[in-house]
Amino acid sequence: MAAPSASSASSAPSGLPFHPWDPAFVADPYPAYAELRARGRVLYYEPSDQWLVPHHADVSALLRDRRLGRTYQHRFTHEDFGRTPPPPEHEPFHVLNDHGMLDLEPPDHTRIRRLVSKAFTPRTVERLKPYVHRLANDLVTALVEAGGGDLLTDVAEPLPVAVIAEMLGIPESDRSQLRPWSADICGMYELNPSEETATRAVRASVEFSDYLRELIAARRREPGDDLISGLIAAHDEGDRLTEQEMISTAVLLLNAGHEATVNATVNGWWALFRNPDQLAALRADHSLIPSAVEELMRYDTPLQLFERWVLDEIEIDGTTIPRGAEIAMLFGSANHDPEVFPDPGRLDLTRRDNPHISFSAGIHYCIGAPLARIELAASMAALLERAPALILAAEPERKPNFVIRGLKGLSVAVR
């Protein structure tokens, strides 16, 4: 069955304290999550035709449950699964999205992840540390010299975009296109995206794919020391990877490789400005940076919801979820579950037992999580060292998106 449009869904009553199209809810969904957890372990949400799962234990278990999948097309047709195929005009987005490993299941997922993981081994990521720290210091130095600016565009965005683009071998002159393409494509991950959002995503998918197709051709002619050249070499040596899989993998790495880091950075600093006692403790003791990164990822989760298809009937707390249904795991709610996190609404940078699920779990655990942690720690350290008196210059405005949670900007000044 086709999902309702965003406009009709936003006004449809659900009987649940869950309103992902309401700016007030998006601004602070955490009190509503507490109500959802009190209502039960699984709750049907008619406006998006999904089963909401708000508890940490259930989300953690379901992320590892092979009866669920990011796709169903490895086992069923749309018709067999009781789903309406996407409109033909959306095909460029779905071709791009559906060939990335995040939306594949074994054996295709296993094959592609095995190849990509070679670029994210602990040794490889550790070798990137000096580059990441140097770049973070340069960006923060420029911010300080300007007396302040927008933390989003001046530090949070350029750092992870440059790192993942460097890994893939995308020339510096082309990198300004990456963030707009990514933003337009990621709009499709919101609940019931509008037709306007789909049009932008399709256009970005075509342009991004065309660009990468040309880059892959160039790397075939002149290989470099980068991930795209490595994927081409692996293909030529017998590890089969189609050109579309290469393109989709590169787009996924670029999108996932910076989207969460960008939003975690600005969400995190906005949280610190709202909790001056914790910011003061961090400024006084930089050894808190590793635990601060984890706590800020938990406290205001950059990815609020993650979806799975029910491939084989499951039961949650006596409720049977049939094959063909879709489950929406509420990461933001799970990360505020008092059964796991004592006093979850309190920001505590010294929190040690912190099993947040901001990087997911199971076979789709974020392959770039170690790199993201390095980037977040590097930018935080640079700001603490070079801008110890950083202050908020203006109240930020939150993006209207619910699933991918972030700010439109974060204006700061250096005293």
C-alpha positions as a Markdown table, in Angstrom:
| # | Residue | x | y | z |
|---|---|---|---|---|
| 1 | Met | 0.0 | 0.0 | 0.0 |
| 2 | Ala | 1.3 | 3.4 | -0.8 |
| 3 | Ala | 2.2 | 5.8 | 2.0 |
| 4 | Pro | 0.1 | 8.9 | 2.5 |
| 5 | Ser | 1.5 | 12.2 | 1.4 |
| 6 | Ala | 3.3 | 14.3 | 4.0 |
| 7 | Ser | 0.5 | 16.9 | 4.0 |
| 8 | Ser | -2.2 | 14.4 | 4.6 |
| 9 | Ala | -0.2 | 12.4 | 7.1 |
| 10 | Ser | 0.7 | 15.5 | 9.1 |
| 11 | Ser | -2.9 | 16.2 | 9.8 |
| 12 | Ala | -4.1 | 12.6 | 10.3 |
| 13 | Pro | -4.9 | 11.8 | 14.0 |
| 14 | Ser | -2.9 | 8.9 | 15.4 |
| 15 | Gly | -3.8 | 8.9 | 19.0 |
| 16 | Leu | -0.1 | 8.8 | 19.8 |
| 17 | Pro | 2.2 | 11.6 | 21.1 |
| 18 | Phe | 4.3 | 11.3 | 18.0 |
| 19 | His | 4.1 | 14.3 | 15.6 |
| 20 | Pro | 7.2 | 14.2 | 13.2 |
| 21 | Trp | 5.8 | 17.0 | 11.0 |
| 22 | Asp | 5.1 | 19.4 | 14.0 |
| 23 | Pro | 7.9 | 22.0 | 14.5 |
| 24 | Ala | 7.3 | 21.9 | 18.3 |
| 25 | Phe | 7.7 | 18.1 | 18.4 |
| 26 | Val | 10.9 | 18.3 | 16.2 |
| 27 | Ala | 12.3 | 21.0 | 18.5 |
| 28 | Asp | 12.2 | 18.6 | 21.5 |
| 29 | Pro | 10.8 | 15.1 | 20.9 |
| 30 | Tyr | 12.3 | 13.6 | 24.1 |
| 31 | Pro | 9.3 | 14.3 | 26.5 |
| 32 | Ala | 7.0 | 12.6 | 23.9 |
| 33 | Tyr | 9.3 | 9.7 | 23.7 |
| 34 | Ala | 8.9 | 9.1 | 27.4 |
| 35 | Glu | 5.1 | 9.0 | 26.8 |
| 36 | Leu | 5.6 | 6.5 | 24.0 |
| 37 | Arg | 7.7 | 4.2 | 26.2 |
| 38 | Ala | 5.0 | 4.3 | 28.8 |
| 39 | Arg | 2.4 | 3.3 | 26.2 |
| 40 | Gly | 4.1 | 0.1 | 25.3 |
| 41 | Arg | 7.0 | -1.7 | 23.5 |
| 42 | Val | 5.5 | -1.5 | 20.0 |
| 43 | Leu | 2.9 | 1.0 | 18.8 |
| 44 | Tyr | 1.2 | 1.3 | 15.4 |
| 45 | Tyr | 1.4 | 4.7 | 13.8 |
| 46 | Glu | -1.1 | 5.0 | 11.0 |
| 47 | Pro | 0.1 | 8.2 | 9.3 |
| 48 | Ser | 3.3 | 6.5 | 8.1 |
| 49 | Asp | 2.0 | 2.9 | 8.3 |
| 50 | Gln | 4.8 | 1.9 | 10.6 |
| 51 | Trp | 5.2 | 0.1 | 14.0 |
| 52 | Leu | 7.1 | 2.4 | 16.3 |
| 53 | Val | 9.6 | 0.8 | 18.7 |
| 54 | Pro | 10.7 | 3.2 | 21.5 |
| 55 | His | 12.6 | 1.0 | 24.0 |
| 56 | His | 16.4 | 0.5 | 24.0 |
| 57 | Ala | 16.3 | -3.2 | 24.6 |
| 58 | Asp | 13.9 | -3.8 | 21.7 |
| 59 | Val | 15.7 | -1.5 | 19.3 |
| 60 | Ser | 19.0 | -3.1 | 20.1 |
| 61 | Ala | 17.6 | -6.6 | 19.6 |
| 62 | Leu | 15.8 | -5.8 | 16.4 |
| 63 | Leu | 18.8 | -4.2 | 14.8 |
| 64 | Arg | 20.4 | -7.7 | 15.0 |
| 65 | Asp | 17.3 | -9.7 | 14.1 |
| 66 | Arg | 17.7 | -11.3 | 10.7 |
| 67 | Arg | 13.9 | -11.6 | 10.3 |
| 68 | Leu | 14.0 | -7.9 | 9.5 |
| 69 | Gly | 15.8 | -6.3 | 6.6 |
| 70 | Arg | 16.7 | -2.9 | 5.1 |
| 71 | Thr | 15.2 | -4.3 | 1.8 |
| 72 | Tyr | 12.8 | -7.0 | 0.9 |
| 73 | Gln | 13.6 | -7.2 | -2.8 |
| 74 | His | 16.2 | -9.9 | -2.4 |
| 75 | Arg | 13.3 | -12.2 | -1.4 |
| 76 | Phe | 10.1 | -10.7 | -2.7 |
| 77 | Thr | 8.7 | -8.6 | -5.4 |
| 78 | His | 6.8 | -5.4 | -4.5 |
| 79 | Glu | 3.5 | -7.2 | -5.2 |
| 80 | Asp | 4.5 | -10.3 | -3.2 |
| 81 | Phe | 5.3 | -8.1 | -0.3 |
| 82 | Gly | 2.0 | -6.1 | -0.5 |
| 83 | Arg | 3.8 | -2.9 | -1.4 |
| 84 | Thr | 3.2 | -0.5 | -4.3 |
| 85 | Pro | 6.3 | 0.0 | -6.5 |
| 86 | Pro | 7.8 | 3.5 | -6.4 |
| 87 | Pro | 6.7 | 5.8 | -9.2 |
| 88 | Pro | 8.8 | 5.4 | -12.4 |
| 89 | Glu | 9.9 | 9.1 | -12.2 |
| 90 | His | 11.7 | 8.3 | -8.9 |
| 91 | Glu | 13.7 | 5.6 | -10.4 |
| 92 | Pro | 17.1 | 7.4 | -10.5 |
| 93 | Phe | 17.0 | 7.9 | -6.7 |
| 94 | His | 16.0 | 4.3 | -6.1 |
| 95 | Val | 18.6 | 2.8 | -8.4 |
| 96 | Leu | 21.2 | 4.9 | -6.6 |
| 97 | Asn | 19.9 | 4.1 | -3.1 |
| 98 | Asp | 19.1 | 0.5 | -3.6 |
| 99 | His | 22.6 | -0.5 | -4.7 |
| 100 | Gly | 24.3 | 0.9 | -1.6 |
| 101 | Met | 25.3 | -1.5 | 1.1 |
| 102 | Leu | 23.1 | 0.2 | 3.7 |
| 103 | Asp | 20.0 | -0.9 | 1.7 |
| 104 | Leu | 21.3 | -4.4 | 0.7 |
| 105 | Glu | 21.1 | -7.7 | 2.6 |
| 106 | Pro | 23.5 | -10.6 | 2.4 |
| 107 | Pro | 25.1 | -11.9 | 0.2 |
| 108 | Asp | 25.4 | -8.6 | -1.7 |
| 109 | His | 25.8 | -6.6 | 1.5 |
| 110 | Thr | 28.5 | -8.9 | 2.8 |
| 111 | Arg | 30.4 | -8.7 | -0.5 |
| 112 | Ile | 30.4 | -4.9 | -0.8 |
| 113 | Arg | 31.0 | -4.3 | 2.9 |
| 114 | Arg | 34.0 | -6.7 | 2.9 |
| 115 | Leu | 35.6 | -4.6 | 0.1 |
| 116 | Val | 34.8 | -1.2 | 1.7 |
| 117 | Ser | 35.9 | -2.3 | 5.2 |
| 118 | Lys | 39.5 | -2.5 | 3.9 |
| 119 | Ala | 39.5 | 1.3 | 3.8 |
| 120 | Phe | 38.2 | 1.6 | 7.4 |
| 121 | Thr | 40.5 | -0.8 | 9.3 |
| 122 | Pro | 41.7 | 0.5 | 12.6 |
| 123 | Arg | 45.2 | 1.0 | 11.2 |
| 124 | Thr | 43.9 | 3.0 | 8.2 |
| 125 | Val | 41.7 | 5.2 | 10.3 |
| 126 | Glu | 44.5 | 5.8 | 12.8 |
| 127 | Arg | 46.7 | 7.0 | 9.9 |
| 128 | Leu | 44.1 | 9.6 | 9.1 |
| 129 | Lys | 44.4 | 11.2 | 12.5 |
| 130 | Pro | 47.1 | 13.7 | 11.8 |
| 131 | Tyr | 45.3 | 14.9 | 8.7 |
| 132 | Val | 42.0 | 15.2 | 10.6 |
| 133 | His | 43.5 | 17.1 | 13.4 |
| 134 | Arg | 45.5 | 19.4 | 11.1 |
| 135 | Leu | 42.4 | 20.3 | 9.1 |
| 136 | Ala | 40.3 | 20.8 | 12.3 |
| 137 | Asn | 42.9 | 23.2 | 13.7 |
| 138 | Asp | 43.1 | 25.1 | 10.4 |
| 139 | Leu | 39.3 | 25.5 | 10.2 |
| 140 | Val | 39.0 | 26.6 | 13.9 |
| 141 | Thr | 42.0 | 29.0 | 13.5 |
| 142 | Ala | 40.2 | 30.7 | 10.6 |
| 143 | Leu | 37.0 | 30.9 | 12.7 |
| 144 | Val | 38.9 | 32.5 | 15.6 |
| 145 | Glu | 40.7 | 35.0 | 13.3 |
| 146 | Ala | 37.3 | 36.1 | 11.9 |
| 147 | Gly | 36.1 | 36.6 | 15.4 |
| 148 | Gly | 33.4 | 34.0 | 15.0 |
| 149 | Gly | 31.0 | 32.8 | 12.4 |
| 150 | Asp | 28.7 | 29.9 | 11.7 |
| 151 | Leu | 30.0 | 26.7 | 13.3 |
| 152 | Leu | 28.0 | 24.7 | 10.9 |
| 153 | Thr | 29.4 | 26.0 | 7.6 |
| 154 | Asp | 32.9 | 27.0 | 9.0 |
| 155 | Val | 33.9 | 23.9 | 10.9 |
| 156 | Ala | 31.2 | 21.2 | 11.2 |
| 157 | Glu | 30.6 | 20.7 | 7.4 |
| 158 | Pro | 34.0 | 21.2 | 5.8 |
| 159 | Leu | 35.9 | 18.8 | 8.1 |
| 160 | Pro | 34.1 | 15.5 | 7.5 |
| 161 | Val | 33.3 | 16.4 | 3.8 |
| 162 | Ala | 37.0 | 16.9 | 3.2 |
| 163 | Val | 38.0 | 13.8 | 5.0 |
| 164 | Ile | 35.7 | 11.4 | 3.2 |
| 165 | Ala | 36.3 | 13.2 | -0.2 |
| 166 | Glu | 40.0 | 12.7 | 0.4 |
| 167 | Met | 39.5 | 9.0 | 1.1 |
| 168 | Leu | 37.5 | 8.6 | -2.1 |
| 169 | Gly | 39.8 | 10.7 | -4.2 |
| 170 | Ile | 37.4 | 13.5 | -5.1 |
| 171 | Pro | 39.4 | 16.6 | -6.3 |
| 172 | Glu | 39.2 | 19.6 | -3.9 |
| 173 | Ser | 37.8 | 21.8 | -6.7 |
| 174 | Asp | 34.7 | 19.5 | -7.0 |
| 175 | Arg | 33.9 | 19.2 | -3.3 |
| 176 | Ser | 31.5 | 22.2 | -3.0 |
| 177 | Gln | 28.9 | 20.2 | -4.9 |
| 178 | Leu | 28.9 | 17.3 | -2.5 |
| 179 | Arg | 27.0 | 18.8 | 0.4 |
| 180 | Pro | 24.0 | 20.2 | -1.7 |
| 181 | Trp | 23.7 | 16.8 | -3.5 |
| 182 | Ser | 23.8 | 15.0 | -0.2 |
| 183 | Ala | 21.2 | 17.2 | 1.4 |
| 184 | Asp | 18.8 | 16.8 | -1.5 |
| 185 | Ile | 19.2 | 13.0 | -1.5 |
| 186 | Cys | 18.9 | 12.7 | 2.3 |
| 187 | Gly | 15.5 | 14.5 | 2.1 |
| 188 | Met | 14.1 | 11.2 | 0.9 |
| 189 | Tyr | 14.9 | 9.5 | 4.3 |
| 190 | Glu | 12.3 | 11.6 | 6.1 |
| 191 | Leu | 8.8 | 10.1 | 6.8 |
| 192 | Asn | 6.5 | 10.4 | 3.8 |
| 193 | Pro | 8.7 | 12.9 | 1.7 |
| 194 | Ser | 6.8 | 15.3 | -0.5 |
| 195 | Glu | 6.9 | 15.2 | -4.3 |
| 196 | Glu | 9.0 | 18.4 | -4.3 |
| 197 | Thr | 11.5 | 16.6 | -2.1 |
| 198 | Ala | 11.5 | 13.6 | -4.4 |
| 199 | Thr | 12.1 | 15.8 | -7.4 |
| 200 | Arg | 15.1 | 17.4 | -5.8 |
| 201 | Ala | 16.4 | 13.9 | -4.8 |
| 202 | Val | 16.0 | 12.6 | -8.3 |
| 203 | Arg | 17.9 | 15.5 | -9.8 |
| 204 | Ala | 20.7 | 15.2 | -7.3 |
| 205 | Ser | 20.9 | 11.4 | -7.8 |
| 206 | Val | 21.3 | 11.9 | -11.6 |
| 207 | Glu | 23.9 | 14.7 | -11.2 |
| 208 | Phe | 25.9 | 12.9 | -8.5 |
| 209 | Ser | 25.8 | 9.6 | -10.4 |
| 210 | Asp | 26.9 | 11.3 | -13.7 |
| 211 | Tyr | 29.8 | 13.0 | -11.8 |
| 212 | Leu | 31.0 | 9.7 | -10.2 |
| 213 | Arg | 30.7 | 7.8 | -13.5 |
| 214 | Glu | 33.1 | 10.3 | -15.0 |
| 215 | Leu | 35.4 | 10.1 | -12.0 |
| 216 | Ile | 35.5 | 6.3 | -12.1 |
| 217 | Ala | 36.3 | 6.4 | -15.8 |
| 218 | Ala | 39.2 | 8.8 | -15.0 |
| 219 | Arg | 40.5 | 6.5 | -12.2 |
| 220 | Arg | 40.4 | 3.5 | -14.6 |
| 221 | Arg | 42.7 | 5.4 | -16.9 |
| 222 | Glu | 44.9 | 6.8 | -14.1 |
| 223 | Pro | 44.5 | 4.9 | -10.8 |
| 224 | Gly | 45.3 | 6.8 | -7.6 |
| 225 | Asp | 45.8 | 5.9 | -3.9 |
| 226 | Asp | 42.2 | 6.3 | -3.1 |
| 227 | Leu | 39.1 | 4.2 | -2.3 |
| 228 | Ile | 37.5 | 4.4 | -5.7 |
| 229 | Ser | 40.7 | 3.2 | -7.4 |
| 230 | Gly | 40.8 | 0.4 | -4.8 |
| 231 | Leu | 37.3 | -0.7 | -5.6 |
| 232 | Ile | 38.2 | -0.7 | -9.3 |
| 233 | Ala | 41.3 | -2.8 | -8.6 |
| 234 | Ala | 39.3 | -5.2 | -6.5 |
| 235 | His | 36.8 | -5.6 | -9.3 |
| 236 | Asp | 39.5 | -6.3 | -11.8 |
| 237 | Glu | 41.1 | -8.9 | -9.5 |
| 238 | Gly | 37.8 | -10.9 | -9.3 |
| 239 | Asp | 35.8 | -9.3 | -6.5 |
| 240 | Arg | 32.8 | -8.5 | -8.6 |
| 241 | Leu | 31.5 | -5.0 | -8.1 |
| 242 | Thr | 29.3 | -3.4 | -10.8 |
| 243 | Glu | 29.8 | 0.2 | -11.8 |
| 244 | Gln | 26.4 | 1.0 | -10.2 |
| 245 | Glu | 27.5 | -0.6 | -7.0 |
| 246 | Met | 30.7 | 1.5 | -7.0 |
| 247 | Ile | 28.6 | 4.7 | -7.6 |
| 248 | Ser | 26.1 | 3.8 | -4.9 |
| 249 | Thr | 28.8 | 2.9 | -2.5 |
| 250 | Ala | 30.7 | 6.2 | -3.1 |
| 251 | Val | 27.5 | 8.2 | -2.6 |
| 252 | Leu | 26.6 | 6.3 | 0.6 |
| 253 | Leu | 30.0 | 6.9 | 2.1 |
| 254 | Leu | 29.9 | 10.6 | 1.2 |
| 255 | Asn | 26.4 | 11.0 | 2.6 |
| 256 | Ala | 26.8 | 8.9 | 5.7 |
| 257 | Gly | 30.4 | 9.9 | 6.1 |
| 258 | His | 29.6 | 13.5 | 6.9 |
| 259 | Glu | 25.8 | 13.8 | 7.6 |
| 260 | Ala | 25.9 | 12.4 | 11.1 |
| 261 | Thr | 29.2 | 14.1 | 12.0 |
| 262 | Val | 28.0 | 17.5 | 10.9 |
| 263 | Asn | 24.7 | 17.2 | 12.9 |
| 264 | Ala | 26.4 | 15.7 | 15.9 |
| 265 | Thr | 28.9 | 18.6 | 16.0 |
| 266 | Val | 26.3 | 21.4 | 15.9 |
| 267 | Asn | 23.7 | 19.5 | 18.1 |
| 268 | Gly | 26.5 | 18.8 | 20.5 |
| 269 | Trp | 27.7 | 22.4 | 20.8 |
| 270 | Trp | 24.1 | 23.7 | 21.1 |
| 271 | Ala | 23.7 | 21.2 | 24.0 |
| 272 | Leu | 26.9 | 22.4 | 25.6 |
| 273 | Phe | 25.8 | 26.1 | 25.4 |
| 274 | Arg | 22.5 | 25.1 | 27.1 |
| 275 | Asn | 24.4 | 23.2 | 29.8 |
| 276 | Pro | 27.1 | 25.7 | 30.9 |
| 277 | Asp | 28.1 | 23.6 | 33.9 |
| 278 | Gln | 29.1 | 20.8 | 31.6 |
| 279 | Leu | 30.8 | 23.1 | 29.1 |
| 280 | Ala | 32.8 | 24.6 | 32.0 |
| 281 | Ala | 33.8 | 21.1 | 33.1 |
| 282 | Leu | 34.9 | 20.2 | 29.6 |
| 283 | Arg | 36.9 | 23.4 | 29.3 |
| 284 | Ala | 38.6 | 22.6 | 32.6 |
| 285 | Asp | 39.4 | 19.0 | 31.7 |
| 286 | His | 40.0 | 18.1 | 28.1 |
| 287 | Ser | 40.5 | 14.5 | 29.0 |
| 288 | Leu | 36.7 | 14.4 | 29.1 |
| 289 | Ile | 36.5 | 14.7 | 25.3 |
| 290 | Pro | 36.1 | 11.0 | 24.5 |
| 291 | Ser | 33.2 | 10.5 | 26.9 |
| 292 | Ala | 31.8 | 13.9 | 25.9 |
| 293 | Val | 31.6 | 12.7 | 22.3 |
| 294 | Glu | 29.7 | 9.6 | 23.3 |
| 295 | Glu | 27.3 | 11.5 | 25.6 |
| 296 | Leu | 26.5 | 14.2 | 23.1 |
| 297 | Met | 25.7 | 11.6 | 20.5 |
| 298 | Arg | 23.3 | 10.0 | 23.0 |
| 299 | Tyr | 21.9 | 13.2 | 24.4 |
| 300 | Asp | 20.7 | 14.7 | 21.0 |
| 301 | Thr | 20.8 | 11.8 | 18.5 |
| 302 | Pro | 21.6 | 12.9 | 14.9 |
| 303 | Leu | 19.6 | 10.0 | 13.4 |
| 304 | Gln | 16.3 | 9.8 | 15.3 |
| 305 | Leu | 14.6 | 6.9 | 13.4 |
| 306 | Phe | 15.8 | 3.9 | 11.5 |
| 307 | Glu | 13.5 | 1.7 | 9.4 |
| 308 | Arg | 13.4 | -2.1 | 8.8 |
| 309 | Trp | 11.0 | -4.3 | 6.8 |
| 310 | Val | 9.5 | -7.4 | 8.4 |
| 311 | Leu | 10.6 | -10.3 | 6.2 |
| 312 | Asp | 9.2 | -13.0 | 8.5 |
| 313 | Glu | 6.5 | -12.5 | 11.1 |
| 314 | Ile | 7.7 | -11.4 | 14.5 |
| 315 | Glu | 6.1 | -10.9 | 17.9 |
| 316 | Ile | 6.9 | -8.1 | 20.3 |
| 317 | Asp | 5.3 | -8.1 | 23.8 |
| 318 | Gly | 2.4 | -10.2 | 22.6 |
| 319 | Thr | 1.8 | -8.1 | 19.4 |
| 320 | Thr | 2.3 | -10.0 | 16.1 |
| 321 | Ile | 3.9 | -7.9 | 13.4 |
| 322 | Pro | 3.1 | -9.5 | 10.0 |
| 323 | Arg | 5.4 | -10.0 | 7.1 |
| 324 | Gly | 5.3 | -6.9 | 4.9 |
| 325 | Ala | 5.0 | -4.4 | 7.7 |
| 326 | Glu | 7.6 | -1.7 | 8.4 |
| 327 | Ile | 9.2 | -1.1 | 11.8 |
| 328 | Ala | 10.5 | 2.3 | 12.8 |
| 329 | Met | 13.1 | 2.0 | 15.5 |
| 330 | Leu | 13.3 | 5.3 | 17.5 |
| 331 | Phe | 17.0 | 5.8 | 18.2 |
| 332 | Gly | 16.4 | 9.1 | 20.0 |
| 333 | Ser | 13.9 | 7.4 | 22.3 |
| 334 | Ala | 16.1 | 4.4 | 22.9 |
| 335 | Asn | 19.0 | 6.7 | 23.8 |
| 336 | His | 16.8 | 8.3 | 26.5 |
| 337 | Asp | 15.5 | 5.1 | 28.0 |
| 338 | Pro | 15.8 | 5.3 | 31.8 |
| 339 | Glu | 16.1 | 1.5 | 32.0 |
| 340 | Val | 19.5 | 1.9 | 30.4 |
| 341 | Phe | 20.6 | 5.5 | 31.1 |
| 342 | Pro | 20.0 | 6.8 | 34.6 |
| 343 | Asp | 18.5 | 10.4 | 34.5 |
| 344 | Pro | 18.6 | 10.3 | 30.7 |
| 345 | Gly | 17.4 | 13.9 | 30.3 |
| 346 | Arg | 20.6 | 15.2 | 32.0 |
| 347 | Leu | 23.7 | 15.9 | 30.0 |
| 348 | Asp | 26.5 | 14.1 | 31.9 |
| 349 | Leu | 29.9 | 14.3 | 30.1 |
| 350 | Thr | 31.4 | 11.9 | 32.7 |
| 351 | Arg | 28.8 | 9.2 | 31.9 |
| 352 | Arg | 30.8 | 6.0 | 31.6 |
| 353 | Asp | 28.3 | 3.2 | 30.9 |
| 354 | Asn | 26.9 | 4.6 | 27.7 |
| 355 | Pro | 25.7 | 2.0 | 25.2 |
| 356 | His | 24.0 | 4.5 | 22.9 |
| 357 | Ile | 22.9 | 3.2 | 19.5 |
| 358 | Ser | 23.5 | 6.3 | 17.5 |
| 359 | Phe | 25.8 | 4.3 | 15.1 |
| 360 | Ser | 23.2 | 1.5 | 14.8 |
| 361 | Ala | 24.1 | -2.2 | 15.4 |
| 362 | Gly | 24.2 | -5.6 | 13.8 |
| 363 | Ile | 25.4 | -6.1 | 10.2 |
| 364 | His | 24.5 | -2.5 | 9.4 |
| 365 | Tyr | 26.6 | -1.0 | 12.2 |
| 366 | Cys | 28.1 | 2.2 | 10.9 |
| 367 | Ile | 31.4 | 1.3 | 9.1 |
| 368 | Gly | 32.7 | 4.8 | 9.6 |
| 369 | Ala | 32.0 | 5.1 | 13.3 |
| 370 | Pro | 35.7 | 5.1 | 14.4 |
| 371 | Leu | 36.4 | 7.8 | 11.8 |
| 372 | Ala | 33.4 | 9.9 | 13.0 |
| 373 | Arg | 34.6 | 9.7 | 16.6 |
| 374 | Ile | 38.1 | 10.9 | 15.5 |
| 375 | Glu | 36.5 | 13.8 | 13.6 |
| 376 | Leu | 34.2 | 14.8 | 16.4 |
| 377 | Ala | 37.0 | 14.7 | 19.0 |
| 378 | Ala | 39.3 | 16.6 | 16.7 |
| 379 | Ser | 37.0 | 19.5 | 16.1 |
| 380 | Met | 36.0 | 19.6 | 19.8 |
| 381 | Ala | 39.7 | 19.7 | 20.9 |
| 382 | Ala | 40.5 | 22.4 | 18.4 |
| 383 | Leu | 37.6 | 24.6 | 19.6 |
| 384 | Leu | 38.4 | 24.1 | 23.3 |
| 385 | Glu | 42.1 | 24.9 | 22.7 |
| 386 | Arg | 41.9 | 27.7 | 20.2 |
| 387 | Ala | 38.6 | 29.2 | 21.2 |
| 388 | Pro | 38.3 | 28.7 | 25.0 |
| 389 | Ala | 35.8 | 31.5 | 25.3 |
| 390 | Leu | 33.6 | 30.6 | 22.5 |
| 391 | Ile | 30.0 | 31.9 | 23.0 |
| 392 | Leu | 26.7 | 31.6 | 21.3 |
| 393 | Ala | 26.0 | 34.6 | 19.2 |
| 394 | Ala | 22.4 | 33.9 | 18.3 |
| 395 | Glu | 19.6 | 31.4 | 19.1 |
| 396 | Pro | 19.8 | 28.7 | 16.4 |
| 397 | Glu | 16.9 | 27.6 | 14.2 |
| 398 | Arg | 16.3 | 23.9 | 13.9 |
| 399 | Lys | 15.9 | 22.2 | 10.6 |
| 400 | Pro | 12.3 | 21.0 | 10.0 |
| 401 | Asn | 13.5 | 17.4 | 9.4 |
| 402 | Phe | 12.7 | 14.9 | 12.0 |
| 403 | Val | 14.6 | 11.7 | 11.0 |
| 404 | Ile | 18.0 | 13.5 | 10.4 |
| 405 | Arg | 18.2 | 15.9 | 13.3 |
| 406 | Gly | 20.2 | 19.1 | 12.9 |
| 407 | Leu | 20.3 | 22.9 | 12.9 |
| 408 | Lys | 20.2 | 25.3 | 10.1 |
| 409 | Gly | 23.3 | 27.0 | 11.6 |
| 410 | Leu | 25.0 | 27.8 | 14.8 |
| 411 | Ser | 26.3 | 31.4 | 15.1 |
| 412 | Val | 29.2 | 31.7 | 17.5 |
| 413 | Ala | 31.5 | 34.5 | 18.6 |
| 414 | Val | 35.0 | 34.4 | 20.0 |
| 415 | Arg | 35.6 | 36.7 | 22.9 |
